[in-house]
Amino acid sequence: MVYLLRKQNRMFPSEEIKVIELHECLDYLYKLDWIAVDTETMGLDPHTKDIISIQLGDFENQFVFDTNDYSLYILKKLLETKNLIFQNAKFDLQFLYKYNIYPNSIYDTFLAECILQTGYEDKQLSLAYLGDKYCNVMLDKTPRGAIQREGLSDRIILYGADDVKYLHKIKEEQLKKIQEYNLENVLALENDVVRVFAHMEYVGVPINKERWSEVAIITSKNVKELEDKLDNIIKEESKTKPKLKPFVVEYKQSELSFEGIEASIQRNTYINWGSNQQKLKVLKLLGLKLDSVGEDVLQKFKKEHEIIPLLLKYAEQAKLKSSFGEKFLKHINPITKRVHPDYWQILNTGRISASKPNVAQIPSHGELGVKIRSCFEASENFKIVGGDYSGMELRIIAEFSNDPLWVKAFKEGGDLHSILCSKTFGIPIEDVKKPFPGKPSFTYRDVQKTINFG
């Protein structure tokens, strides 16, 4: 049965929806071992949008709270002391954190299914899929797009109730598979840490916008300089290779005053150096026999033509501009003035990823890397604290390989990267942090780290 908690009377009573008193609802919910939970919201961002309803219950009974009438604070004790089932808890938790509600015991059907399907190319993790897979029921998700327009209409109420109705059954069936594959500890860890990732997303990362604008200017300048160098090479080559002439800009001095000509004469070519197709065509016209312009291929042709090292640098700088230029500033939330990355906690590699923006791959090398990292500032009365496990992957390799040099280095408390670096490059250990000749922004030790992890 679907129950609605709303203080005003319903104009049109429904056989499918019954209005209930708060104490009756809480009496029922406190008796459950696990409570299924879902929220309907006016948008995706908890800082600019709000909850319009929260649904709680089990297969037999679902309770839909109209948050216009009932404050979420009345559910704080219930949600913080009971075991809760969510589908994609990270989303709902952020809206609960907004009301200072911090659940402690969570089961996430979304994460459980992600664990069971990790390794498959096409993972199916939606509630509609899980309902069909485990409960043989087809959930209609079309009303979701009408929430902002309709508000808490009857069909939205029933839609929200369905989102919690089948979670107990899904959990029950998932656990059979989880136990079959001895993944109980993995699931327990993921269900626990999702609260941390949700909080990280909700709190966000403070950023110095003015300093970041300086970074954006630098990245744009670097890309433009490399673009000009590439253009000039093609312009010179076109003098002896006529097939390149269609790519070269030709103009007369008298045209300079014509409106609209300015953009075209700022460059010497029409080539989009970000287009792999155009790059490949141009390189073939230069006489280079390659079948792609991937970094691994270009590295092999580095000494074949002066344009290749420039293309490699251009790709590197263009990526920095794309990831850490002006576009990055669009991720700053208008309310919090912070960026709120989206963390994906289960990858095939066992690591996590971040997007919108990707704060997991902030450059650390070179002058630009230092400047980019300096843009992340602690809030007033706070400090940024850095921490990392000491060579965990390398210790695992040493443990399983029993390589005598690796084991000795760890047992004696030495720095494995530096020790191996000294032997790889035949240099004194005190020189391992000197610039690497092939890439001065990296040290010898940085290069050795890449070798070790590879």
C-alpha positions as CSV (number, residue, x, y, z in Angstrom):
1,M,0.0,0.0,0.0
2,V,1.2,3.5,-0.8
3,Y,0.8,6.0,2.1
4,L,1.1,9.8,1.7
5,L,2.2,12.0,4.6
6,R,0.8,15.4,3.8
7,K,-0.9,17.8,6.3
8,Q,-3.5,19.3,4.0
9,N,-6.5,17.2,2.8
10,R,-6.4,15.7,-0.6
11,M,-9.0,17.2,-3.0
12,F,-9.4,13.9,-4.9
13,P,-9.1,10.8,-2.8
14,S,-7.5,7.7,-4.4
15,E,-7.8,4.0,-3.8
16,E,-4.1,3.6,-4.5
17,I,-2.9,6.3,-2.1
18,K,-3.9,6.6,1.5
19,V,-3.1,9.6,3.8
20,I,-1.6,8.5,7.1
21,E,-0.5,10.2,10.3
22,L,3.2,10.6,11.1
23,H,3.2,8.5,14.3
24,E,1.6,5.5,12.4
25,C,4.3,5.7,9.8
26,L,7.2,5.9,12.3
27,D,5.7,3.0,14.3
28,Y,5.9,0.8,11.2
29,L,9.3,1.9,10.0
30,Y,11.1,1.5,13.4
31,K,10.0,-2.1,13.4
32,L,11.8,-2.9,10.1
33,D,15.3,-4.4,10.0
34,W,16.0,-2.6,6.8
35,I,14.3,0.5,5.4
36,A,14.3,1.2,1.6
37,V,14.9,4.9,0.9
38,D,14.6,7.1,-2.2
39,T,14.2,10.8,-2.9
40,E,12.6,12.8,-5.6
41,T,14.3,16.1,-6.2
42,M,13.8,19.2,-8.4
43,G,17.3,18.7,-10.0
44,L,20.7,17.1,-9.6
45,D,22.6,19.7,-7.6
46,P,21.8,19.6,-3.8
47,H,23.2,23.2,-3.4
48,T,20.8,24.8,-5.9
49,K,17.8,22.3,-5.9
50,D,15.7,20.7,-3.2
51,I,13.9,17.5,-2.3
52,I,10.2,17.4,-3.0
53,S,9.6,14.0,-1.4
54,I,11.3,11.2,0.4
55,Q,10.1,7.6,0.1
56,L,10.6,5.0,2.9
57,G,9.3,1.5,3.3
58,D,9.5,-2.1,2.2
59,F,7.6,-4.3,-0.4
60,E,4.3,-4.3,1.6
61,N,4.1,-0.6,2.4
62,Q,5.7,2.6,1.1
63,F,5.5,6.0,2.8
64,V,5.9,9.1,0.7
65,F,6.7,12.3,2.7
66,D,5.7,15.6,1.1
67,T,8.6,17.8,2.2
68,N,6.5,20.9,1.7
69,D,4.5,19.7,4.8
70,Y,7.0,17.6,6.7
71,S,10.6,18.8,7.4
72,L,13.3,16.1,6.8
73,Y,14.6,16.9,10.3
74,I,11.8,14.8,11.8
75,L,13.4,11.8,10.1
76,K,17.0,12.5,11.3
77,K,17.0,9.9,14.2
78,L,15.3,7.3,12.0
79,L,17.7,7.7,9.1
80,E,20.8,7.9,11.3
81,T,20.0,4.8,13.4
82,K,18.4,2.3,11.1
83,N,19.8,0.1,8.3
84,L,19.0,1.8,4.9
85,I,18.8,0.4,1.4
86,F,19.4,2.9,-1.5
87,Q,19.7,2.6,-5.3
88,N,22.7,4.9,-6.0
89,A,23.1,6.2,-2.4
90,K,25.7,8.8,-3.4
91,F,23.0,10.9,-5.0
92,D,20.4,10.7,-2.1
93,L,23.0,11.1,0.6
94,Q,24.1,14.5,-0.7
95,F,20.5,15.8,-0.4
96,L,20.3,14.4,3.1
97,Y,23.6,16.0,4.1
98,K,22.0,19.3,3.2
99,Y,19.7,18.8,6.2
100,N,22.5,17.6,8.5
101,I,21.3,14.0,8.3
102,Y,24.2,11.4,8.2
103,P,23.1,7.8,7.8
104,N,25.5,5.2,9.2
105,S,24.4,1.8,7.9
106,I,23.9,1.5,4.1
107,Y,23.3,-1.1,1.5
108,D,23.5,0.3,-2.1
109,T,21.9,-2.0,-4.7
110,F,23.6,0.1,-7.4
111,L,27.1,-0.6,-5.9
112,A,26.3,-4.2,-5.3
113,E,25.4,-4.7,-9.0
114,C,28.5,-2.7,-10.0
115,I,30.6,-5.2,-8.1
116,L,28.9,-8.1,-9.7
117,Q,29.2,-6.7,-13.2
118,T,32.7,-5.2,-13.0
119,G,34.7,-6.5,-15.9
120,Y,31.8,-6.6,-18.3
121,E,32.0,-4.0,-21.2
122,D,28.3,-3.1,-21.0
123,K,27.2,-2.9,-17.3
124,Q,23.5,-2.5,-16.6
125,L,23.0,-0.8,-13.3
126,S,19.7,1.1,-13.5
127,L,16.8,0.4,-11.1
128,A,14.7,-0.5,-14.1
129,Y,17.2,-3.2,-15.1
130,L,17.5,-4.5,-11.6
131,G,13.7,-4.7,-11.2
132,D,13.5,-6.8,-14.3
133,K,16.5,-9.0,-13.5
134,Y,15.7,-9.8,-9.9
135,C,11.9,-9.2,-9.5
136,N,10.6,-9.8,-13.0
137,V,8.9,-6.4,-12.9
138,M,9.1,-3.6,-15.5
139,L,9.4,-0.3,-13.7
140,D,8.1,2.7,-15.7
141,K,10.7,5.5,-15.3
142,T,9.1,8.0,-17.7
143,P,7.4,10.1,-15.0
144,R,10.8,11.1,-13.8
145,G,11.0,13.8,-16.5
146,A,7.7,15.3,-15.4
147,I,8.6,16.0,-11.7
148,Q,9.5,19.6,-12.2
149,R,6.3,20.2,-14.2
150,E,3.8,18.2,-12.1
151,G,5.3,18.4,-8.6
152,L,3.9,15.7,-6.3
153,S,1.0,14.5,-8.4
154,D,-0.5,11.1,-7.9
155,R,1.5,9.5,-10.7
156,I,4.7,11.0,-9.2
157,I,3.8,9.7,-5.8
158,L,3.2,6.2,-7.2
159,Y,6.4,6.4,-9.2
160,G,8.4,7.3,-6.1
161,A,6.8,4.5,-4.1
162,D,7.9,2.0,-6.7
163,D,11.5,3.2,-6.4
164,V,11.6,1.7,-2.9
165,K,9.1,-1.2,-3.2
166,Y,11.5,-3.7,-4.8
167,L,14.8,-2.8,-3.1
168,H,14.5,-5.4,-0.4
169,K,14.0,-8.2,-3.0
170,I,16.9,-6.9,-5.1
171,K,19.2,-6.8,-2.1
172,E,18.2,-10.4,-1.2
173,E,18.9,-11.7,-4.6
174,Q,22.2,-9.8,-5.0
175,L,23.5,-11.1,-1.7
176,K,23.1,-14.7,-3.0
177,K,25.5,-13.9,-5.8
178,I,27.8,-11.8,-3.6
179,Q,28.1,-14.7,-1.2
180,E,28.7,-17.2,-4.0
181,Y,31.7,-15.2,-5.2
182,N,33.0,-14.5,-1.6
183,L,32.6,-10.7,-2.2
184,E,31.0,-9.9,1.2
185,N,34.0,-7.9,2.4
186,V,34.3,-6.0,-0.8
187,L,30.6,-5.0,-0.7
188,A,30.8,-4.0,2.9
189,L,33.8,-1.7,2.1
190,E,32.0,-0.1,-0.9
191,N,28.8,0.4,1.1
192,D,30.8,2.0,3.9
193,V,33.0,4.3,1.8
194,V,30.1,5.6,-0.4
195,R,29.2,7.8,2.5
196,V,32.7,9.4,2.3
197,F,32.6,9.9,-1.5
198,A,29.1,11.5,-1.2
199,H,30.4,13.8,1.5
200,M,33.5,14.7,-0.6
201,E,31.2,15.6,-3.5
202,Y,28.8,17.5,-1.4
203,V,31.6,19.6,0.4
204,G,33.6,20.1,-2.8
205,V,37.0,21.6,-3.4
206,P,37.8,25.3,-2.8
207,I,39.6,27.0,-5.7
208,N,41.2,30.4,-6.3
209,K,39.3,31.6,-9.4
210,E,41.7,34.5,-10.1
211,R,44.8,32.3,-10.0
212,W,43.1,29.7,-12.2
213,S,42.4,32.4,-14.8
214,E,46.1,33.0,-14.9
215,V,46.6,29.3,-15.6
216,A,44.1,29.5,-18.4
217,I,46.0,32.3,-20.0
218,I,49.2,30.4,-19.8
219,T,47.7,27.2,-21.4
220,S,46.1,29.2,-24.2
221,K,49.4,31.1,-24.8
222,N,51.4,27.8,-24.9
223,V,49.0,26.2,-27.4
224,K,49.0,29.3,-29.6
225,E,52.8,29.4,-29.7
226,L,53.0,25.8,-30.8
227,E,50.2,26.3,-33.3
228,D,52.2,29.1,-34.9
229,K,55.4,27.0,-35.1
230,L,53.5,24.1,-36.7
231,D,51.9,26.5,-39.2
232,N,55.3,28.0,-40.1
233,I,56.7,24.6,-40.8
234,I,53.9,23.8,-43.2
235,K,54.2,27.2,-44.9
236,E,57.9,26.6,-45.5
237,E,57.4,23.0,-46.6
238,S,54.7,24.1,-49.1
239,K,57.3,25.9,-51.1
240,T,58.8,22.6,-52.2
241,K,55.7,20.4,-51.7
242,P,52.9,21.9,-53.8
243,K,50.3,19.5,-52.4
244,L,50.5,21.3,-49.1
245,K,49.5,24.7,-50.7
246,P,45.7,24.2,-50.1
247,F,46.4,24.2,-46.4
248,V,48.4,27.5,-46.5
249,V,46.7,30.9,-46.0
250,E,47.6,33.3,-48.8
251,Y,46.5,36.9,-48.6
252,K,47.4,40.4,-50.0
253,Q,48.4,43.3,-47.9
254,S,45.4,45.3,-49.3
255,E,43.0,42.8,-47.8
256,L,44.0,43.6,-44.3
257,S,41.4,46.3,-44.0
258,F,38.5,44.0,-45.2
259,E,36.1,43.2,-42.5
260,G,36.3,39.6,-41.3
261,I,39.8,39.0,-42.8
262,E,41.5,39.4,-39.4
263,A,40.7,35.9,-38.1
264,S,42.1,34.2,-41.2
265,I,45.3,36.1,-41.3
266,Q,46.2,35.5,-37.7
267,R,47.4,32.0,-38.8
268,N,49.5,30.8,-41.7
269,T,47.5,27.6,-42.3
270,Y,43.9,26.4,-42.2
271,I,44.9,23.2,-40.4
272,N,43.1,22.1,-37.2
273,W,46.0,20.6,-35.3
274,G,43.5,19.0,-32.9
275,S,42.1,16.9,-35.7
276,N,43.8,13.5,-36.1
277,Q,42.5,13.1,-39.6
278,Q,44.0,16.4,-40.8
279,K,47.3,15.8,-39.0
280,L,47.6,12.4,-40.6
281,K,46.9,13.8,-44.0
282,V,49.5,16.6,-43.6
283,L,52.1,14.2,-42.3
284,K,51.7,11.9,-45.3
285,L,52.1,14.8,-47.6
286,L,55.3,15.5,-45.8
287,G,56.5,12.1,-46.8
288,L,56.1,10.3,-43.5
289,K,54.8,6.8,-43.8
290,L,52.6,6.3,-40.7
291,D,49.1,5.0,-40.3
292,S,48.0,6.9,-37.2
293,V,48.9,10.0,-35.1
294,G,48.7,8.3,-31.7
295,E,51.4,9.3,-29.3
296,D,53.0,5.8,-29.4
297,V,53.3,6.0,-33.2
298,L,54.6,9.6,-33.2
299,Q,57.2,8.8,-30.6
300,K,58.7,6.3,-33.1
301,F,59.0,9.0,-35.8
302,K,60.4,11.7,-33.5
303,K,63.7,11.9,-35.4
304,E,62.1,11.7,-38.9
305,H,60.9,15.3,-39.0
306,E,61.1,18.4,-36.9
307,I,57.3,18.6,-36.9
308,I,56.8,15.4,-34.8
309,P,58.3,16.6,-31.5
310,L,56.2,19.8,-31.9
311,L,53.0,17.7,-32.5
312,L,53.7,15.8,-29.3
313,K,54.2,19.0,-27.3
314,Y,51.0,20.5,-28.9
315,A,48.9,17.4,-27.9
316,E,50.2,17.7,-24.3
317,Q,49.5,21.5,-24.1
318,A,46.2,21.2,-25.8
319,K,45.1,18.6,-23.3
320,L,46.2,20.9,-20.4
321,K,44.2,23.8,-22.0
322,S,41.1,21.6,-22.4
323,S,41.3,20.1,-18.9
324,F,42.7,23.1,-17.0
325,G,41.8,26.2,-19.0
326,E,38.7,28.4,-19.0
327,K,36.4,25.4,-19.2
328,F,37.4,24.3,-15.7
329,L,35.9,27.4,-14.2
330,K,32.5,26.5,-15.5
331,H,32.5,23.7,-12.9
332,I,32.5,26.2,-10.0
333,N,29.1,26.1,-8.2
334,P,27.4,29.5,-8.1
335,I,26.3,28.9,-4.4
336,T,29.4,27.3,-2.9
337,K,32.0,28.8,-5.1
338,R,33.7,25.4,-5.2
339,V,34.0,22.6,-7.7
340,H,32.1,19.4,-6.8
341,P,33.6,16.5,-8.8
342,D,31.7,13.3,-9.5
343,Y,33.6,10.3,-8.0
344,W,33.2,6.8,-9.5
345,Q,34.3,4.4,-6.9
346,I,34.5,1.0,-8.7
347,L,36.8,0.5,-11.6
348,N,38.2,-2.7,-13.1
349,T,41.6,-1.5,-11.8
350,G,40.5,-1.3,-8.2
351,R,41.0,2.5,-8.3
352,I,38.5,5.3,-8.4
353,S,38.0,8.1,-11.0
354,A,36.8,11.6,-10.9
355,S,35.0,13.7,-13.5
356,K,33.2,17.1,-14.0
357,P,36.0,18.1,-13.4
358,N,38.8,15.4,-13.1
359,V,40.6,16.5,-10.0
360,A,42.3,13.1,-9.7
361,Q,44.8,14.0,-12.5
362,I,46.0,17.5,-11.5
363,P,49.5,17.9,-13.0
364,S,52.3,17.9,-10.5
365,H,55.4,18.4,-12.8
366,G,56.9,21.5,-14.2
367,E,56.2,25.1,-13.5
368,L,52.6,24.9,-14.8
369,G,51.9,21.9,-12.6
370,V,53.0,23.7,-9.5
371,K,50.9,26.8,-10.5
372,I,47.8,24.6,-11.1
373,R,48.1,22.9,-7.8
374,S,48.5,26.2,-6.0
375,C,45.0,27.2,-7.2
376,F,43.5,24.8,-4.6
377,E,43.4,26.7,-1.4
378,A,42.2,25.7,2.1
379,S,39.2,27.6,3.4
380,E,39.7,30.1,6.3
381,N,40.9,28.4,9.5
382,F,41.5,25.2,7.6
383,K,44.7,23.5,6.1
384,I,45.2,21.2,3.2
385,V,46.9,18.0,4.4
386,G,48.5,15.6,1.9
387,G,48.8,11.9,2.6
388,D,49.6,8.7,0.7
389,Y,50.4,5.1,1.4
390,S,54.1,4.5,1.0
391,G,54.5,2.4,-2.2
392,M,51.6,0.0,-1.6
393,E,51.6,-1.5,-5.1
394,L,55.4,-1.9,-5.0
395,R,55.3,-3.6,-1.6
396,I,52.7,-6.1,-3.0
397,I,55.0,-6.8,-6.0
398,A,57.9,-7.3,-3.6
399,E,55.9,-9.6,-1.4
400,F,54.7,-11.9,-4.3
401,S,57.9,-11.7,-6.4
402,N,60.4,-12.0,-3.5
403,D,62.8,-10.0,-5.7
404,P,65.9,-9.7,-3.3
405,L,66.7,-6.1,-4.2
406,W,63.1,-4.9,-3.7
407,V,62.6,-6.9,-0.5
408,K,66.0,-5.6,0.9
409,A,65.0,-2.0,0.0
410,F,61.7,-2.2,1.9
411,K,63.1,-4.0,4.9
412,E,65.9,-1.4,5.3
413,G,63.4,1.4,4.9
414,G,65.0,2.7,1.7
415,D,63.4,4.5,-1.2
416,L,62.8,1.8,-3.8
417,H,62.3,4.3,-6.7
418,S,65.6,6.0,-5.9
419,I,67.5,2.8,-5.5
420,L,66.3,1.3,-8.7
421,C,66.7,4.6,-10.5
422,S,70.4,4.7,-9.5
423,K,70.9,1.2,-11.0
424,T,68.8,1.7,-14.1
425,F,70.5,4.9,-15.2
426,G,73.9,4.2,-13.7
427,I,73.9,7.4,-11.6
428,P,74.7,8.1,-8.0
429,I,71.6,7.9,-5.8
430,E,72.0,11.6,-4.8
431,D,71.5,12.6,-8.5
432,V,68.1,10.8,-9.0
433,K,66.2,14.0,-8.6
434,K,68.1,15.9,-11.2
435,P,66.2,16.8,-14.5
436,F,65.8,14.0,-17.0
437,P,67.5,15.0,-20.3
438,G,64.6,13.8,-22.5
439,K,62.0,15.7,-20.5
440,P,63.4,18.3,-18.2
441,S,60.1,18.8,-16.3
442,F,60.6,15.2,-15.0
443,T,63.4,13.9,-12.8
444,Y,65.3,10.6,-13.3
445,R,63.3,9.3,-10.4
446,D,60.0,10.3,-12.0
447,V,60.9,8.3,-15.1
448,Q,61.9,5.3,-12.9
449,K,58.5,5.5,-11.1
450,T,56.8,5.0,-14.5
451,I,59.1,2.0,-15.2
452,N,58.4,0.5,-11.8
453,F,54.6,0.8,-12.0
454,G,54.7,-0.4,-15.6
